Amino acid sequence: MMHQMETQKPAGARPETALGAGEKGSLQRGQFTFYHSFFEAVDSLPKSRQLEAYRAIVRYALFGVEPRLSGSANSVFSAVRPVLEASRIKAEARLKKQTAGESEPTDARPVSPNGRE
């Protein structure tokens, strides 16, 4: 039996292919990091629930769409959500810095005028 994942789209949401504001005014992203631990968590689900979990993760990460899941798929998503949320917050902060004209910090040490550190 195939389980259908229900999602709640924000009122007035743009099409999923567009970049812009997602749910709660958050950034609709063009990419996100999918960690090996995400795969392991989803892979532990019965095959009939895996697609539902993958779609929930991707739609939340890219578009901010809150899934309505139940059972084991909900448990997996709940475990992954904090990582996705932290990543979204970092991406929004980077965008704000870029918009404000600030550059990304680097780990490089400043070089003295004579070329030595």
Secondary structure, DSSP 8 states (H G I E B T S, - for coil): -----EEE--TT---TTS-SB-GGG-B--S-----HHHHHHHHTS-HHHHHHHHHHHHHHHHH--EEE--HHHHHHHHHHHHHHHHHHHHHHHHHHHHHTT-----S-----TTS--
